[in-house]
Amino acid sequence: MLDHKLLLNMLFSGSRKVIEHQEELNAINVFPVPDGDTGSNLSYLMRTILQDAYISDDPSESLTSLKKAALRGSRGNSGMIFSQFLIHFANGLSNKNIHSTNDFISVCELAAGKTYDSVMSPEEGTVLTVMKDWVLAMKQSTAAHSNVISLIGDSLPQVYQSLEKTKIKMEKISGRNVVDSGAKGFVYFLEGLMQTQNKSEETTKSQIASFFEDHIPSKEDFLPYRYCTEFMIHGISESLKIKEVAGTLGDSVVIAGDEQQLKIHLHTNEPHEAVELLSALGTISFQKVEDMRRQYESIHARKSKIALVVDSACDLPEEFMDHHQIHLLPATIEMDQSPYLDKVTMKPENFYNRLEVAEEAPKTSQPGLEQIIQTYEQLANHYDHILSIHVSKELSGTFESCMLAAAQVNPEKITVLNTKTLSGAYGLLIHTVAENLDKGASLDELIQLTDELTAKTEILVSVPTLKHMIRGGRVTPLQGKIATLLKMKPIVSVDEQGKSKLYGKTLFRNSNLRKMFSMIAHLDKTKQITQYVVLHANDPEKAALCAKEMKNLTGIDPLYTANVSPVIGAHAGKGSVSVAMLFDKSKYERSF
């Protein structure tokens, strides 16, 4: 009988083997999209298994820890497929004692078949084919094997042939003579299972770089879907509909897990629609979205040697973000016990409609440290430097988290700056920085420019009520209590440190707006407004009136008008409107 402890130790050995080849697997990644992250995703899965799975005297406990680790660590198309194989392998071991090599083959055949079935549109000539061919090779083995390790070793020649044949599929997709990256990762895993003592020739960084240059996808490569998404869903009401619904949203659908909890991988252009449809079938407890277009640009079509990173408190049009290849770190918004990614899986239009009927106030949180580190690590591999510019550190912990992440990844290669502002003023600042980056400004010039713009940007916000800001801690309880008791409707801004500040307290909303424009007129006279933007919380009519008034005051049109991000709107409230301005002179000499 094969001991479960030996099997798990074999899996751990296989995991380590995959991690050793992370960069090589990234370098040959062309399927399903050439985003260069298969090695990273498989390594993340294997590290999670090594960290979270454990061996105990109870086989059931050990296998449960393996399944949980595999589900938790699954990331990306290949990671999800590999995770599904391991989960079904563990399920097979739970239901069958391994008394012989035939029992082992039976469990592997079940796992490979279930994995194949879990993919919405399985593609031959990929890791799925190599998995099936591996099982077939073991079934056809004529030698007498006393143990599983010998059996696996005897199957490898046919596995290598199957891996080589994946070049046919990859060449049709990309025109490149490479094997499927996910399949090669699986082969490395099999080699690791045997705990082979024969070390393969070490692949140096220069060899990887050379290999990578030979296989850069051309500009003609087409990504039919932009976002690689993953969702964890439980409390499933109609499990059979999950696959059906996911299939209508995009491709590369892989579903892992069981009826208690599923993890769904999907490539789509509309992650917010995916969330809306899937949340009707269960409770989404986890969301992850990767922008494959931005990943592709980072590897193959960089406009600059400096990567520009912002968080979702920066209100800029999506078209501008795309044109200038700006990388986004979304904040998290929790509504109805589910987390959403600001501006990605929760769009402003959806957010404000839900805000009106939400049983509890939404909770916001900064981008997670792991998320920031992952972004920095990916960018550091392809850019000379990362310039990460963020919302006021007095209003969010994002700046501090980014500083911590930069110190862990590469402090010499990452610069983190504090804008001391938010929303439209933050957007105006980044707008100018991005345009100067496009013109070839150096890192030092961009840092100096950011410092200058921080002193020349201002935002004034007219809110219908302060209750959202009080609840979110964006104004002090004392300020809020006084304003609420007196039924005042103040204008909100930020001070020199980037803290919330209240101006122009009035009794009525209309007089509040008149006061705001009176302040703006004075600012234009003393500081000279060179650019401005109008932001609104799902109130385009009020925004249009503000834009018209601003045109009368300044003689210029707004640079853009936009719906404010949910992470800002959660504290400002529906119906808020703001004007953010860029001055010719420093704002720090205030006169009101």
Residue pairs with C-beta under 8 A, 6 or more apart in sequence:
1 97
1 98
1 99
2 98
2 99
2 103
2 104
2 147
2 148
4 55
4 59
4 62
4 63
4 93
5 55
5 62
7 93
7 98
7 148
8 53
8 55
8 62
8 66
9 55
10 148
10 149
10 192
10 193
10 194
10 195
11 49
11 53
11 66
11 86
11 193
12 49
12 50
12 53
13 192
13 193
13 195
14 188
14 189
14 190
14 191
14 192
14 193
15 46
15 47
15 49
15 50
15 189
15 192
16 46
16 50
16 192
17 188
17 189
17 191
17 192
18 25
18 42
18 43
18 46
18 185
18 188
18 189
18 192
19 43
19 46
19 47
20 188
21 39
21 184
21 185
21 188
21 203
22 39
22 40
22 42
22 43
23 39
23 203
23 205
23 208
24 39
24 184
24 203
24 208
24 211
25 38
25 39
25 42
25 181
25 184
25 185
26 36
26 37
26 38
26 39
26 40
26 181
27 36
27 39
27 208
27 211
27 212
27 215
28 178
28 179
28 181
28 184
28 211
28 215
29 35
29 36
29 37
29 38
29 39
29 181
30 170
30 173
30 174
30 176
30 178
30 181
30 215
30 217
31 123
31 126
31 169
31 170
31 173
31 174
31 180
31 181
31 182
32 77
32 123
32 251
32 252
32 267
33 223
33 228
33 267
33 292
33 296
34 174
34 217
34 221
34 296
34 299
34 300
35 228
35 290
35 292
35 295
35 296
35 299
36 295
36 299
37 76
37 290
37 295
37 378
38 76
38 77
38 78
38 181
38 182
38 185
39 181
39 185
40 76
40 378
41 75
41 76
41 77
41 78
41 79
42 76
42 78
42 79
42 82
42 182
42 185
44 73
44 75
44 79
45 70
45 73
45 74
45 75
45 79
45 82
45 83
46 73
47 73
48 69
48 70
48 72
48 73
49 66
49 69
49 70
49 73
49 86
51 69
52 65
52 68
52 69
52 72
52 73
53 62
53 65
53 66
53 68
53 69
53 70
54 62
54 65
55 62
56 62
56 65
59 93
59 94
60 94
63 90
63 93
63 94
64 90
66 86
66 90
67 86
67 87
67 90
67 91
70 83
70 86
70 87
70 90
70 256
71 83
71 87
71 232
71 256
71 257
71 261
71 263
73 79
73 83
74 80
74 82
74 83
74 84
74 230
74 256
74 263
74 265
75 230
75 288
76 228
76 265
76 290
77 182
77 228
77 252
77 254
77 265
77 267
78 127
78 181
78 182
78 185
80 230
80 254
80 256
80 263
80 265
81 115
81 118
81 119
81 127
81 128
81 182
81 254
82 127
82 182
82 185
82 186
82 189
83 256
83 263
84 114
84 115
84 118
84 254
84 255
84 256
85 111
85 112
85 115
85 131
86 111
87 256
87 257
88 110
88 111
88 114
88 115
89 107
89 108
89 111
91 110
91 111
92 106
92 107
92 108
92 110
92 111
93 107
96 103
96 106
96 107
97 103
98 104
98 107
98 148
101 138
101 145
101 147
101 148
101 151
104 138
104 148
104 151
105 135
105 138
105 139
105 151
108 134
108 135
108 138
109 135
109 139
112 131
112 132
112 134
112 135
115 128
115 131
116 122
116 128
116 131
116 132
118 254
118 255
118 256
119 128
119 253
119 254
120 243
120 246
120 247
120 251
120 252
120 253
120 254
120 255
121 251
121 252
121 253
122 128
123 169
124 169
125 165
125 166
125 168
125 169
125 170
125 180
126 166
126 169
126 180
126 182
126 183
127 180
127 182
127 183
127 185
127 186
129 162
129 165
129 166
129 183
130 159
130 162
130 163
130 166
130 180
130 183
130 186
130 187
131 186
133 158
133 159
133 161
133 162
134 155
134 158
134 159
134 162
134 186
134 190
136 158
137 154
137 155
137 157
137 158
137 159
138 151
138 152
138 154
138 155
140 158
141 151
141 154
141 155
143 150
143 154
145 151
145 154
149 193
149 194
149 195
152 190
152 193
152 194
153 194
155 190
156 187
156 190
156 191
159 187
159 190
160 187
162 183
163 179
163 180
163 183
163 184
163 187
164 179
166 179
166 180
166 183
167 177
167 178
167 179
169 180
170 176
170 177
170 178
170 179
170 180
171 177
174 215
174 217
174 221
175 218
176 215
176 217
178 215
216 299
216 300
217 296
217 300
219 301
221 296
223 292
223 293
223 296
224 251
224 267
225 250
225 251
225 252
225 267
225 268
225 269
225 292
226 268
226 269
226 291
226 292
226 293
227 267
227 268
227 269
227 271
227 289
227 290
227 291
227 292
227 344
228 252
228 265
228 266
228 267
228 289
228 290
228 292
229 264
229 265
229 266
229 267
229 268
229 271
229 274
229 287
229 288
229 289
229 290
229 345
230 263
230 264
230 265
230 266
230 286
230 287
230 288
230 289
231 263
231 264
231 266
231 274
231 275
231 278
231 284
231 286
231 287
231 288
232 261
232 262
232 263
232 264
232 284
232 285
232 286
232 287
233 242
233 261
233 262
233 263
233 264
233 278
233 281
233 282
233 283
233 284
233 285
234 260
234 261
234 262
234 282
234 283
234 285
235 282
235 283
236 242
236 259
236 262
236 281
236 282
237 281
237 282
238 281
239 259
239 262
241 281
242 255
242 262
242 264
242 278
242 281
242 282
243 253
243 255
245 277
245 278
245 281
246 253
246 255
246 264
246 266
246 274
246 278
247 253
248 277
249 266
249 268
249 270
249 273
249 274
249 277
250 266
250 267
250 268
250 269
250 274
251 266
251 267
252 265
252 266
252 267
253 264
253 265
253 266
254 264
254 265
255 262
255 263
255 264
255 265
256 262
256 263
256 265
257 263
262 282
263 286
264 278
266 274
267 292
268 274
271 289
271 341
271 344
271 345
272 344
272 345
272 346
272 347
272 350
274 345
275 284
275 287
275 340
275 345
275 346
276 350
278 284
279 338
283 337
283 338
284 338
284 339
285 338
285 339
286 339
287 339
287 340
287 341
287 345
289 330
289 341
289 344
289 345
291 327
291 328
293 322
294 325
294 327
295 378
297 303
297 325
298 307
298 325
298 378
298 379
298 382
298 383
299 382
302 325
302 382
302 383
303 324
303 325
303 438
304 325
304 383
304 437
304 438
305 383
305 384
305 385
306 383
306 384
306 385
306 386
306 387
306 437
306 443
306 446
307 325
307 327
307 379
307 382
307 383
307 385
307 386
307 387
308 324
308 325
308 326
308 327
308 387
308 389
308 430
308 433
308 434
308 437
309 326
309 327
309 328
309 329
309 375
309 376
309 379
309 386
309 387
309 388
309 389
310 316
310 326
310 327
310 328
310 329
310 388
310 389
310 390
310 426
310 430
311 328
311 329
311 330
311 331
311 366
311 367
311 390
311 391
311 396
311 398
312 328
312 329
312 330
312 331
312 342
312 343
312 344
312 565
312 567
313 331
313 390
313 391
313 395
313 396
313 398
313 422
313 423
313 426
313 565
313 567
313 568
314 391
314 423
314 426
314 427
314 430
314 565
315 423
315 424
315 426
315 427
315 533
315 535
315 562
315 564
315 565
315 568
316 326
316 427
316 430
316 431
316 560
316 562
317 560
317 562
320 326
320 431
320 434
320 560
321 328
324 434
324 435
324 437
324 438
326 430
326 434
327 375
327 379
328 343
328 344
329 367
329 371
329 372
329 375
329 398
329 402
330 341
330 342
330 343
330 344
330 367
331 341
331 342
331 364
331 365
331 366
331 367
331 396
331 398
331 567
332 339
332 340
332 341
332 342
332 364
332 365
332 366
332 367
332 368
333 339
333 340
333 341
333 342
333 346
333 351
333 362
333 363
333 364
333 566
333 567
333 570
334 340
334 362
334 363
334 364
334 365
335 346
335 351
335 354
335 358
335 360
335 362
336 354
336 358
336 359
336 360
340 346
340 566
342 364
342 565
342 566
342 567
343 565
343 566
346 566
347 566
348 537
348 538
348 563
348 564
348 565
348 566
348 569
349 538
349 563
351 362
351 566
351 569
351 570
352 537
352 538
352 566
352 569
352 574
353 538
355 362
355 569
355 570
355 573
355 574
356 574
361 468
361 471
361 570
362 566
362 570
364 472
364 567
364 570
364 571
366 396
366 397
366 398
366 401
367 398
367 401
368 401
369 401
369 404
369 405
372 401
372 402
372 405
373 405
373 408
373 409
376 386
376 388
376 405
376 406
376 409
376 410
376 414
377 409
379 386
380 386
380 409
380 410
380 413
380 414
384 413
385 413
385 414
385 415
385 443
386 406
386 413
386 414
386 415
387 415
387 417
387 433
387 437
387 443
387 446
387 447
388 402
388 406
388 414
388 415
388 416
388 417
389 416
389 417
389 419
389 429
389 430
389 433
389 450
390 396
390 398
390 399
390 402
390 416
390 417
390 418
390 419
391 398
391 399
391 419
391 421
391 422
391 426
392 399
392 418
392 419
392 420
392 421
392 422
392 494
392 498
392 499
393 399
393 400
393 418
393 420
393 498
394 420
394 494
394 497
394 498
394 499
394 500
395 422
395 474
395 494
395 498
395 499
395 500
399 416
399 418
402 416
403 416
405 414
406 414
406 415
406 416
415 443
415 447
417 447
417 450
417 451
418 454
418 498
419 425
419 426
419 429
419 450
419 454
419 457
419 498
420 454
420 494
420 496
420 497
420 498
421 429
421 454
421 457
421 459
421 494
421 498
422 459
422 494
422 568
423 459
423 461
423 535
423 564
423 565
423 568
423 578
423 580
424 459
424 533
424 534
424 535
424 562
424 564
424 578
424 579
424 580
425 457
425 458
425 459
425 494
425 580
425 581
426 457
427 533
427 562
427 580
428 453
428 457
428 531
428 532
428 533
428 559
428 580
428 581
428 582
429 450
429 453
429 454
429 457
429 582
431 531
431 559
432 449
432 453
432 582
433 446
433 449
433 450
433 453
436 445
436 446
436 449
437 446
441 449
453 582
455 586
455 587
455 588
456 527
456 582
456 583
456 584
456 585
456 586
456 587
457 580
457 581
457 582
457 583
457 587
458 493
458 523
458 580
458 581
458 583
458 587
459 493
459 494
459 578
459 579
459 580
459 581
460 491
460 492
460 493
460 503
460 516
460 519
460 520
460 578
460 579
461 491
461 492
461 493
461 572
461 576
461 577
461 578
462 489
462 491
462 509
462 512
462 513
462 516
462 576
462 577
462 578
463 469
463 489
463 490
463 492
463 572
463 573
463 575
463 576
464 489
464 509
464 573
464 574
464 575
464 576
465 489
465 573
466 475
466 479
466 480
466 483
466 484
466 490
467 480
467 484
467 573
468 570
468 571
468 572
468 573
469 475
469 480
469 492
469 500
469 571
469 572
469 573
470 477
470 480
470 481
470 484
471 571
472 570
472 571
474 492
474 500
474 571
475 492
475 500
475 502
479 502
482 488
483 489
483 490
483 502
483 505
486 505
487 507
488 505
488 506
488 507
489 505
489 506
489 507
489 508
489 509
489 512
490 502
490 503
490 504
490 505
490 506
490 512
491 502
491 503
491 504
491 512
491 515
491 516
491 519
492 500
492 501
492 502
492 503
492 572
493 500
493 501
493 502
493 503
494 500
494 501
495 501
496 588
503 519
503 592
504 512
504 515
504 516
504 518
504 519
506 512
506 515
513 546
513 577
516 579
517 549
517 550
517 553
519 592
520 529
520 550
520 553
520 579
520 581
521 553
522 591
522 592
523 529
523 581
523 583
523 587
524 553
524 554
526 585
526 589
526 591
527 583
527 584
527 585
527 586
527 587
528 583
528 584
528 585
529 554
529 556
529 581
529 582
529 583
529 584
530 582
530 583
530 584
531 556
531 559
531 581
531 582
532 550
532 554
532 556
532 558
532 559
532 579
532 580
532 581
532 582
533 558
533 559
533 560
533 561
533 562
533 579
533 580
534 543
534 546
534 547
534 550
534 558
534 561
534 562
534 577
534 578
534 579
535 543
535 561
535 562
535 563
535 564
535 577
535 578
535 579
535 580
536 542
536 543
536 546
536 561
536 562
536 563
536 564
536 576
536 577
536 578
537 563
537 564
537 568
537 569
537 572
537 573
537 574
537 575
537 576
537 577
538 563
538 569
538 574
538 575
539 574
539 575
539 576
539 577
540 561
540 563
542 575
542 577
543 561
543 577
544 561
546 577
546 579
547 557
547 558
547 561
550 558
550 579
551 557
551 558
564 572
564 576
564 578
569 576
572 578
